[in-house]
Amino acid sequence: MSTVLLNKENGVGFITLNRPDKYNSYNRDMALALQGYLDDCETDDGVRSIYITGAGKGFCSGQDLAEAINPTPAEFERMVQEHYNATILRIRKIEKPIVAAVNGVAAGAGANIALACDIVVAAESASFIQAFSKIGLIPDSGGTYFLPRLVGMQRAAALMMTGDKIAGPQAASMGMIYKYFAEEVFENESKKIAITLAQMPTKGIGLTKRLLNESFNNSLQQQLDMEKEVQVHAGSTADFREGVQAFLEKRKPVFKGK
């Protein structure tokens, strides 16, 4: 059975982490398969948004500890670099919107993989746990980068040090995620976001993502200069021309992602 599934429909690459009996714990096979599918979605012009979720009751419970028993320092370093860093960098580099639909527990690296995505939504009963402190590790997979920027340094430190479980509504209220949905509508509503994004001007959204990535590190002047440069790029796209023409003609635009 494949550890990750990919289905392309309605302009969306639907990716499902598929180890439900292990709450989709992350192992080497899953890491490489997910990275391969992300690459596939990046290069496929027919895919204009990406949706990542988990099979069964969990989103991703983090590292499969059965694969990490007494690793040597070199093995540990390779695992972090090849399994996690490579995944996070792909998620941020792909200039298409990525939705994380957290259907259940997202623990450890599983939580941080979700938080690296562009839009994160959760089921009401889903939970986010920075579980690393429970086993003497530090939050990896970009956790120490993204979480403080989402919820502030004080909250991030507390969540990482205590390993407290945060439910979907609480995660939304503190700005960790975009929103949560009741169980009975979660799948439909979360997929609706990805489908809507797939019908929008993909180039413009991708350029927005590029700017957001750089905004973490740029000064105001640097960001203004980059906005100027990238806005010229956005203004040369076919979707910009279509958007303006549709506005003038008082009709709904039909974007092609170009």
N, C-alpha and C positions, 0 to 999 in steps of 0.2 A: 504494500500500500504506500502510495506516495505521501511524503511528509508535508508537502505543500501542493495545493491545487490552484489552477488558473483557468478562469472562464472569461472570455471576452464577449461582451454584450452591451448594446446601446452606447458604444463608445467608451465603455468602462472596462478596465482590467480588474476583474474580481479575484483577489488572491485570498486563499483560505489556508491558515496554518492547520495541519491535519494530523495531529497526534492526540485525539480527544481522550483516549484512555490515560494519557499522561498530562492532561490539562495543557496540551501543546507545549510542553517543556522543550527548550531549544537545544538541539544537538547539531553535530556537524552536517548531517544530511539536510536538516531543515535549513540551516544557515546558507548552505551553498545553493539549495533549491530556491529559496526566497530571493537570493541575490540574482540568480539566473532569470527568474521571472520578472524581477524589477528591471533588469537589463532589456528583456524582451519587450516590456511595456514602454520603456523609454524610446526604443527605436521603431516601434510600430506606430505609424502616423494615424492609424485607425483607433488607437487608444488615446483618449484625451483626458482621462482621469483614472486614478488607481484607488482601489478600495481594499483594505486589508482587515480581515477579521479572523476569528478562530472557530474551529469546529467544536461542537459539543458545549460543555458548560464553562470552558475557560477561553480567554484570549491567548495568553501565553504566561506560563508560571515561571519563566526564567530558565536559567541553565539547567539542563538535565544533569543532576549531580552524579548519576551513575557513570557519566562520561568524564567526570572531573575528580576522580579519587586519587589523591596524592600526586598531582602532576608536578613535574620538575618546573623550575622557573622558566626554562625555555619553552616547555609545553604550554604553560599558563600564558606566557606572552603571545605565543602563536594563536592560542584560542581566542584571546581578547582581540587581537588584530584581525585575524581572518574571519571569525564568526560575527563579531559585534561591530568593531570599528568600520569594517568594510560595508556592513549593512546600513549603519547610520549615515555614512558618507553618501551612499547611493540615494537614500531617501531624501537627503537635503539637496543633492546635485541635480536630480531629475527635474526638469523645468515643466512639470505637469503637476496639478494638484493631487495630493495623496490624502485620503480619508482613512483614519483608523477608527473602526467600529468595534469598540471594546464590549464584547458580549458577556464577559464573565471576569474572573480574576485575571489581573495583569500585575504580575509580581516580579521584582528584581529587574533584570534586563527586559523582560516582557513589558513592564510598565514604561521603561525608557524608550523602547522601540516605538511604542504607541505615541509617546509625547514628542518624539522627533518628527512625527507626521504633521502635515499642514493644518488639518482640521481633525480634532479628536472628539468623538461622541461616544457615549456609553449607555448601556442599559441601566435602568434604575438600580438593579441589584448587583451591577458590576462593582469591582473594587480595585483600587490601586495601592500597591504595597511596595515601599522601598525596603525590600527584605534583606538587603546585604548585611546590615549590622547584626542580624540574627546568626550569621555564620562567620563573622569576623572579616568581612570583605568591605570594599568601598563601592559606591554606586558607579557603575560603568555605563557603557552604551550612551554616553552623552548626558547622563543624569545630572552630574554636577554642573553641566553647562545649561541645559534647558530648564530644569525645575526652578532654580532661583530666578530665572528671567520670567517664568510664568507666575510664580506665587510669592516671590520675594525671598530674601536671604534667610530671614528668621524662620519662616514656615518651612522652607526647604531644609534647613539644618535640622529642625525638629522632626520632620517626616523621615529624613535619612537616618538620624541617630536613634529614634525610637522604633522605627519600623511600623508605625501606626497604620491601620487599614483605613482607607478613605473610600467611602461609597460614592456612587455616581452623582447624586445630588450635591454632596459636599464638595466633590471635585469641581463641579460646575460653579458652585457659589464662590469658591476661592480663585477661580480663573485658571485652574489647571487644565480644564477641557472646555470645549465650546458649549455643549449642552448635553443633557441626558434625556432619554425617552423611557416611557413605561414599557415593560416587557412585551406586551402584546402588539405594540406598534414599532418596536425598536428596529427590526430588520427592514421593514418597508420604509420607515422614515430615514434611516441612515443611508440606505441605498439611493433614496430619492436625492440626497445631497450630492452623491457621486454622479448620478445621471444628469442632474442639473448642471454641474460643473463641466461635464463632458460636452454640453451644448453651448458653452460660453467661449469667448475668444481665448483659445489655449495659449497662444503666443504671449498675449498680454498678461495672463495669469502667471505664466512661467517667468516672465520678466519681473513681475511683482515679487515672486518667490526669490529671485536672484537679489533683489534689493533688500528684502527682509533679512536674508542671510547676511548681507554685508552690514546692515544697520547695527548689528550686535557689536561691531568693532570700529565703525567709522566715526569720525567727528561730524558735527552738523555740516560743516563746509564740504567735507568729503562726500557726505550723503547727498547733499544738494547737487554737487557736481555730477555724481553718478546718476541721480534722477534725471538731470538734464540730458545726459548721454543716452540713457535707456529710453526716455520718453521719445526721443527722435527715432529710435529703433521701433518702438511701438507704433509711432505715427506712420511708419512705412508699411505696415501690415495690411493685408487684404481685409482682415476683420475690422480694423479701424475704419477703413473706407466704407465697409458694409454698415457698420454701426452708425456712422454719420448719415449715410444715405437713408437708412431706415428711419432715423429720427426725423429727417426732413420730410420724408414721405409718410410719416405718421403710421408706420407699420412695425411689426415685430422683426428684429434682425434675424438673419439666418447665418450664423457663424460657421466657418469651415475649419477653424483651428489653424489658419495660415496668415 
